[in-house]
Amino acid sequence: MAGVLTHGVTLFDNHSSETLISIFSSWKSLIKNAPDKFELTGEFVYGEADNQEGDYKKLVFNRDEVITQFEK
């Protein structure tokens, strides 16, 4: 799973970090109530040829693995 640090170091000031911690805690609480495996819609991807239509990626996650990532 891609994180905040995909392109280098990300710094947050005290106020922003408190908000970010609150958001992550809320996501963790939400995901705790998800099924064992759950699916999220990812980015839009165009077809390989110019005449093919695109579609959204379907991202499948294991609930317990995601919760473990939030606890790191």
MIVO-47521 format. One record per residue: residue number from 1; x negated, y negated, z negated of N, C-alpha, C in turn. Coordinates in nm, 4 decimals. Layout:
BEGIN
+-----+----------+----------+----------+----------+----------+----------+----------+----------+----------+
| num |      npx |      npy |      npz |     capx |     capy |     capz |      cpx |      cpy |      cpz |
+-----+----------+----------+----------+----------+----------+----------+----------+----------+----------+
| NUM |        X |        Y |        Z |        X |        Y |        Z |        X |        Y |        Z |
...
+-----+----------+----------+----------+----------+----------+----------+----------+----------+----------+
This chain:
BEGIN
+-----+----------+----------+----------+----------+----------+----------+----------+----------+----------+
| num |      npx |      npy |      npz |     capx |     capy |     capz |      cpx |      cpy |      cpz |
+-----+----------+----------+----------+----------+----------+----------+----------+----------+----------+
|   1 |  -0.0860 |   0.1172 |   0.0000 |   0.0000 |   0.0000 |   0.0000 |  -0.0903 |  -0.1232 |   0.0000 |
|   2 |  -0.0621 |  -0.2145 |   0.0882 |  -0.1397 |  -0.3383 |   0.0956 |  -0.1112 |  -0.4239 |  -0.0273 |
|   3 |  -0.2106 |  -0.4937 |  -0.0708 |  -0.1942 |  -0.5782 |  -0.1878 |  -0.2161 |  -0.7245 |  -0.1555 |
|   4 |  -0.2235 |  -0.8058 |  -0.2589 |  -0.2451 |  -0.9493 |  -0.2426 |  -0.3845 |  -0.9760 |  -0.1883 |
|   5 |  -0.4783 |  -0.8903 |  -0.2176 |  -0.6180 |  -0.9124 |  -0.1827 |  -0.6557 |  -0.8562 |  -0.0453 |
|   6 |  -0.5680 |  -0.8616 |   0.0518 |  -0.5980 |  -0.8029 |   0.1820 |  -0.7001 |  -0.8836 |   0.2615 |
|   7 |  -0.7165 |  -1.0129 |   0.2329 |  -0.8088 |  -1.0969 |   0.3096 |  -0.9042 |  -1.1744 |   0.2207 |
|   8 |  -0.9378 |  -1.1218 |   0.1054 |  -1.0303 |  -1.1904 |   0.0166 |  -0.9700 |  -1.2100 |  -0.1209 |
|   9 |  -1.0368 |  -1.2855 |  -0.2015 |  -0.9948 |  -1.3097 |  -0.3392 |  -0.8784 |  -1.4077 |  -0.3409 |
|  10 |  -0.7770 |  -1.3761 |  -0.4238 |  -0.6621 |  -1.4646 |  -0.4410 |  -0.6629 |  -1.5153 |  -0.5848 |
|  11 |  -0.6594 |  -1.6456 |  -0.6020 |  -0.6604 |  -1.7056 |  -0.7353 |  -0.5253 |  -1.7695 |  -0.7645 |
|  12 |  -0.4808 |  -1.7589 |  -0.8901 |  -0.3555 |  -1.8195 |  -0.9342 |  -0.3834 |  -1.9044 |  -1.0568 |
|  13 |  -0.3187 |  -2.0201 |  -1.0663 |  -0.3318 |  -2.1003 |  -1.1871 |  -0.2441 |  -2.0379 |  -1.2962 |
|  14 |  -0.2521 |  -2.0896 |  -1.4185 |  -0.1788 |  -2.0305 |  -1.5311 |  -0.0287 |  -2.0264 |  -1.5071 |
|  15 |   0.0268 |  -2.1364 |  -1.4597 |   0.1721 |  -2.1420 |  -1.4368 |   0.2133 |  -2.0405 |  -1.3304 |
|  16 |   0.1400 |  -2.0355 |  -1.2203 |   0.1732 |  -1.9427 |  -1.1124 |   0.1560 |  -1.7978 |  -1.1559 |
|  17 |   0.0540 |  -1.7709 |  -1.2357 |   0.0309 |  -1.6327 |  -1.2791 |   0.1430 |  -1.5844 |  -1.3715 |
|  18 |   0.1966 |  -1.6720 |  -1.4538 |   0.3091 |  -1.6344 |  -1.5405 |   0.4311 |  -1.5994 |  -1.4562 |
|  19 |   0.4560 |  -1.6774 |  -1.3520 |   0.5680 |  -1.6502 |  -1.2621 |   0.5463 |  -1.5183 |  -1.1882 |
|  20 |   0.4244 |  -1.4961 |  -1.1414 |   0.3925 |  -1.3741 |  -1.0686 |   0.4081 |  -1.2505 |  -1.1576 |
|  21 |   0.3652 |  -1.2592 |  -1.2816 |   0.3814 |  -1.1480 |  -1.3759 |   0.5292 |  -1.1187 |  -1.3970 |
|  22 |   0.6098 |  -1.2215 |  -1.4069 |   0.7541 |  -1.2043 |  -1.4236 |   0.8164 |  -1.1351 |  -1.3018 |
|  23 |   0.7732 |  -1.1741 |  -1.1826 |   0.8236 |  -1.1129 |  -1.0595 |   0.7855 |  -0.9655 |  -1.0546 |
|  24 |   0.6582 |  -0.9346 |  -1.0820 |   0.6130 |  -0.7959 |  -1.0784 |   0.6851 |  -0.7112 |  -1.1831 |
|  25 |   0.7092 |  -0.7667 |  -1.3004 |   0.7816 |  -0.6938 |  -1.4054 |   0.9245 |  -0.6640 |  -1.3606 |
|  26 |   0.9856 |  -0.7598 |  -1.2928 |   1.1220 |  -0.7395 |  -1.2419 |   1.1244 |  -0.6326 |  -1.1327 |
|  27 |   1.0260 |  -0.6350 |  -1.0430 |   1.0173 |  -0.5319 |  -0.9387 |   1.0015 |  -0.3942 |  -1.0022 |
|  28 |   0.9150 |  -0.3858 |  -1.1035 |   0.8921 |  -0.2581 |  -1.1717 |   1.0221 |  -0.2067 |  -1.2327 |
|  29 |   1.0973 |  -0.2935 |  -1.2980 |   1.2258 |  -0.2536 |  -1.3581 |   1.3239 |  -0.2069 |  -1.2515 |
|  30 |   1.3262 |  -0.2761 |  -1.1395 |   1.4150 |  -0.2388 |  -1.0290 |   1.3762 |  -0.1025 |  -0.9732 |
|  31 |   1.2484 |  -0.0809 |  -0.9500 |   1.2007 |   0.0434 |  -0.8898 |   1.2182 |   0.1614 |  -0.9854 |
|  32 |   1.2146 |   0.1381 |  -1.1149 |   1.2378 |   0.2465 |  -1.2117 |   1.3751 |   0.3097 |  -1.1919 |
|  33 |   1.4698 |   0.2348 |  -1.1361 |   1.6050 |   0.2849 |  -1.1131 |   1.6246 |   0.3401 |  -0.9722 |
|  34 |   1.5187 |   0.3452 |  -0.8935 |   1.5270 |   0.3973 |  -0.7567 |   1.5265 |   0.5498 |  -0.7593 |
|  35 |   1.5715 |   0.6126 |  -0.6492 |   1.5581 |   0.7588 |  -0.6390 |   1.4111 |   0.7988 |  -0.6378 |
|  36 |   1.3839 |   0.9291 |  -0.6535 |   1.2449 |   0.9778 |  -0.6558 |   1.1665 |   0.9296 |  -0.5348 |
|  37 |   1.2274 |   0.9344 |  -0.4181 |   1.1676 |   0.8799 |  -0.2951 |   1.2652 |   0.7764 |  -0.2419 |
|  38 |   1.2130 |   0.6596 |  -0.2059 |   1.2991 |   0.5542 |  -0.1530 |   1.2356 |   0.4910 |  -0.0313 |
|  39 |   1.3186 |   0.4272 |   0.0490 |   1.2745 |   0.3713 |   0.1768 |   1.2987 |   0.2211 |   0.1803 |
|  40 |   1.2000 |   0.1483 |   0.2293 |   1.2113 |   0.0044 |   0.2494 |   1.1879 |  -0.0266 |   0.3965 |
|  41 |   1.2424 |  -0.1369 |   0.4429 |   1.2217 |  -0.1796 |   0.5808 |   1.0942 |  -0.2614 |   0.5880 |
|  42 |   1.0062 |  -0.2240 |   0.6805 |   0.8789 |  -0.2930 |   0.6974 |   0.8847 |  -0.3942 |   0.8098 |
|  43 |   0.7690 |  -0.4217 |   0.8655 |   0.7566 |  -0.5221 |   0.9708 |   0.8173 |  -0.4729 |   1.1018 |
|  44 |   0.8485 |  -0.5677 |   1.1896 |   0.9005 |  -0.5352 |   1.3217 |   0.7843 |  -0.4997 |   1.4126 |
|  45 |   0.7969 |  -0.3888 |   1.4838 |   0.6909 |  -0.3412 |   1.5720 |   0.7492 |  -0.3257 |   1.7118 |
|  46 |   0.6856 |  -0.3875 |   1.8093 |   0.7294 |  -0.3742 |   1.9476 |   0.6875 |  -0.2399 |   2.0030 |
|  47 |   0.7617 |  -0.1910 |   2.1043 |   0.7271 |  -0.0663 |   2.1700 |   0.5918 |  -0.0773 |   2.2384 |
|  48 |   0.5344 |   0.0359 |   2.2722 |   0.4008 |   0.0374 |   2.3326 |   0.4003 |  -0.0213 |   2.4732 |
|  49 |   0.5047 |   0.0022 |   2.5496 |   0.5124 |  -0.0534 |   2.6855 |   0.6005 |  -0.1783 |   2.6826 |
|  50 |   0.5792 |  -0.2653 |   2.7781 |   0.6562 |  -0.3901 |   2.7813 |   0.8061 |  -0.3673 |   2.7919 |
|  51 |   0.8471 |  -0.2561 |   2.8507 |   0.9901 |  -0.2326 |   2.8692 |   1.0544 |  -0.1595 |   2.7510 |
|  52 |   0.9783 |  -0.1229 |   2.6492 |   1.0347 |  -0.0549 |   2.5328 |   1.0785 |  -0.1555 |   2.4281 |
|  53 |   1.1926 |  -0.1278 |   2.3694 |   1.2389 |  -0.2132 |   2.2611 |   1.1604 |  -0.1819 |   2.1346 |
|  54 |   1.1519 |  -0.2778 |   2.0470 |   1.0833 |  -0.2569 |   1.9207 |   1.1787 |  -0.2099 |   1.8134 |
|  55 |   1.1254 |  -0.1871 |   1.6965 |   1.2057 |  -0.1445 |   1.5828 |   1.1297 |  -0.1795 |   1.4548 |
|  56 |   1.2005 |  -0.1746 |   1.3435 |   1.1370 |  -0.2004 |   1.2147 |   1.0744 |  -0.0720 |   1.1605 |
|  57 |   0.9565 |  -0.0857 |   1.1011 |   0.8930 |   0.0288 |   1.0366 |   0.9778 |   0.0699 |   0.9171 |
|  58 |   0.9841 |   0.1983 |   0.8934 |   1.0509 |   0.2507 |   0.7747 |   0.9406 |   0.2977 |   0.6802 |
|  59 |   0.9342 |   0.2376 |   0.5639 |   0.8298 |   0.2675 |   0.4661 |   0.8889 |   0.3545 |   0.3555 |
|  60 |   0.8354 |   0.4737 |   0.3358 |   0.8851 |   0.5662 |   0.2351 |   0.7866 |   0.5700 |   0.1184 |
|  61 |   0.8401 |   0.5557 |  -0.0014 |   0.7574 |   0.5503 |  -0.1220 |   0.8031 |   0.6539 |  -0.2238 |
|  62 |   0.7104 |   0.6993 |  -0.3042 |   0.7393 |   0.7832 |  -0.4188 |   0.7525 |   0.6900 |  -0.5396 |
|  63 |   0.8676 |   0.6945 |  -0.6047 |   0.8956 |   0.6026 |  -0.7156 |   0.7876 |   0.6070 |  -0.8229 |
|  64 |   0.7495 |   0.7262 |  -0.8658 |   0.6538 |   0.7377 |  -0.9763 |   0.5158 |   0.6848 |  -0.9388 |
|  65 |   0.4761 |   0.7039 |  -0.8138 |   0.3469 |   0.6508 |  -0.7682 |   0.3490 |   0.4982 |  -0.7652 |
|  66 |   0.4611 |   0.4405 |  -0.7236 |   0.4727 |   0.2942 |  -0.7210 |   0.4684 |   0.2384 |  -0.8630 |
|  67 |   0.5397 |   0.3007 |  -0.9548 |   0.5387 |   0.2548 |  -1.0945 |   0.3976 |   0.2616 |  -1.1504 |
|  68 |   0.3227 |   0.3670 |  -1.1178 |   0.1844 |   0.3795 |  -1.1631 |   0.1004 |   0.2636 |  -1.1119 |
|  69 |   0.1216 |   0.2214 |  -0.9879 |   0.0476 |   0.1086 |  -0.9316 |   0.0777 |  -0.0209 |  -1.0067 |
|  70 |   0.2036 |  -0.0398 |  -1.0466 |   0.2384 |  -0.1604 |  -1.1223 |   0.1734 |  -0.1605 |  -1.2606 |
|  71 |   0.1437 |  -0.0443 |  -1.3137 |   0.0874 |  -0.0351 |  -1.4501 |  -0.0634 |  -0.0515 |  -1.4524 |
|  72 |  -0.1280 |  -0.0584 |  -1.3359 |  -0.2740 |  -0.0754 |  -1.3318 |  -0.3141 |  -0.2164 |  -1.3665 |
+-----+----------+----------+----------+----------+----------+----------+----------+----------+----------+
